[in-house]
Amino acid sequence: MTQKFEGLKRIFAEAGASAADYSDLEKLYAIERKQAVESAASSMTSTLKLLMQDLTTGNDAFSLKDRLASATSTYDPLAQRVAAGDKSVDYDDFADAARNVLDVQRLLSGSQDDYFQKLAEITNLTAKALSDQENVVSLANANSTPFDVRAPVTSPGANGNGAVVAGLDNIYGVLSGQLSNLNLTLAKVERNTAPTAMVARVARYGF
């Protein structure tokens, strides 16, 4: 990624890019670097979680009671948050913890009541979480958006859409300006890479 942006910096320099162009390039680099770091961290965390599971609840060197206690210590806090309607819960973590508890409980209890009680608890929590998420999606789809404006409003009246229209006009102006700057930058690149420019460059620098 760094090499790619070093190349872009050279192109910008040859094209005589402005400070604003360099600022936009730097912002793009920061965004892509953040995404790359987060992706690597997520992959590493997932690997470590699997290893921790193998070392604790999946380790048959421990007694089933110890393994169940370990699985439960991870599951209980997540289950409490799901029961409380916490929308920030990582449902992947909750699902993994619930499966671990059920697996160990089944080994320990077989087809006895303890297993089916835990199964019913997790089933109910899963149904609640699913319902909560479906409600969130439904509400999000029903909400109006800034693009629902039908006509401009000249004064802040009852519906208060004037600020939205002004905001859209401002966005349009910014985008138009950026497009104009991009066209100028591309024109400079084309001039610098034209045959005459290339001949002059070879004559001056030898490459």
Contacts in CASP RR format, 6 or more apart in sequence:
PFRMAT RR
TARGET T0000
AUTHOR 0000-0000-0000
METHOD contacts of the structure
MODEL  1
MTQKFEGLKRIFAEAGASAADYSDLEKLYAIERKQAVESAASSMTSTLKL
LMQDLTTGNDAFSLKDRLASATSTYDPLAQRVAAGDKSVDYDDFADAARN
VLDVQRLLSGSQDDYFQKLAEITNLTAKALSDQENVVSLANANSTPFDVR
APVTSPGANGNGAVVAGLDNIYGVLSGQLSNLNLTLAKVERNTAPTAMVA
RVARYGF
1 29 0 8 1.000
1 32 0 8 1.000
1 33 0 8 1.000
1 36 0 8 1.000
5 25 0 8 1.000
5 29 0 8 1.000
8 25 0 8 1.000
9 22 0 8 1.000
9 25 0 8 1.000
11 189 0 8 1.000
12 21 0 8 1.000
12 22 0 8 1.000
12 25 0 8 1.000
12 185 0 8 1.000
14 189 0 8 1.000
14 192 0 8 1.000
15 185 0 8 1.000
15 188 0 8 1.000
15 189 0 8 1.000
15 192 0 8 1.000
16 185 0 8 1.000
16 188 0 8 1.000
17 25 0 8 1.000
17 185 0 8 1.000
17 188 0 8 1.000
18 181 0 8 1.000
20 181 0 8 1.000
21 181 0 8 1.000
21 185 0 8 1.000
24 178 0 8 1.000
49 93 0 8 1.000
49 96 0 8 1.000
53 96 0 8 1.000
53 100 0 8 1.000
56 62 0 8 1.000
56 67 0 8 1.000
56 70 0 8 1.000
56 71 0 8 1.000
57 67 0 8 1.000
57 68 0 8 1.000
57 70 0 8 1.000
57 71 0 8 1.000
57 74 0 8 1.000
57 100 0 8 1.000
57 103 0 8 1.000
57 104 0 8 1.000
58 67 0 8 1.000
58 100 0 8 1.000
58 104 0 8 1.000
59 67 0 8 1.000
62 70 0 8 1.000
64 104 0 8 1.000
64 107 0 8 1.000
64 108 0 8 1.000
65 108 0 8 1.000
67 104 0 8 1.000
68 101 0 8 1.000
68 104 0 8 1.000
68 105 0 8 1.000
68 108 0 8 1.000
71 97 0 8 1.000
71 100 0 8 1.000
71 101 0 8 1.000
71 103 0 8 1.000
71 104 0 8 1.000
72 101 0 8 1.000
74 97 0 8 1.000
74 100 0 8 1.000
75 94 0 8 1.000
75 97 0 8 1.000
75 98 0 8 1.000
75 100 0 8 1.000
75 101 0 8 1.000
78 89 0 8 1.000
78 90 0 8 1.000
78 93 0 8 1.000
78 94 0 8 1.000
78 97 0 8 1.000
78 98 0 8 1.000
79 94 0 8 1.000
79 97 0 8 1.000
79 98 0 8 1.000
79 121 0 8 1.000
79 122 0 8 1.000
79 125 0 8 1.000
81 88 0 8 1.000
81 89 0 8 1.000
82 89 0 8 1.000
82 94 0 8 1.000
82 125 0 8 1.000
82 128 0 8 1.000
82 129 0 8 1.000
83 125 0 8 1.000
83 128 0 8 1.000
85 128 0 8 1.000
85 129 0 8 1.000
85 132 0 8 1.000
87 132 0 8 1.000
87 136 0 8 1.000
89 129 0 8 1.000
91 129 0 8 1.000
94 129 0 8 1.000
98 122 0 8 1.000
98 125 0 8 1.000
98 126 0 8 1.000
101 118 0 8 1.000
101 122 0 8 1.000
102 115 0 8 1.000
102 118 0 8 1.000
102 119 0 8 1.000
102 122 0 8 1.000
105 114 0 8 1.000
105 115 0 8 1.000
105 118 0 8 1.000
106 115 0 8 1.000
108 114 0 8 1.000
109 115 0 8 1.000
146 164 0 8 1.000
146 168 0 8 1.000
149 161 0 8 1.000
149 164 0 8 1.000
149 165 0 8 1.000
149 168 0 8 1.000
151 161 0 8 1.000
152 161 0 8 1.000
152 162 0 8 1.000
152 165 0 8 1.000
153 159 0 8 1.000
153 160 0 8 1.000
153 161 0 8 1.000
153 162 0 8 1.000
153 165 0 8 1.000
154 162 0 8 1.000
155 162 0 8 1.000
156 162 0 8 1.000
156 163 0 8 1.000
191 197 0 8 1.000
201 207 0 8 1.000
END
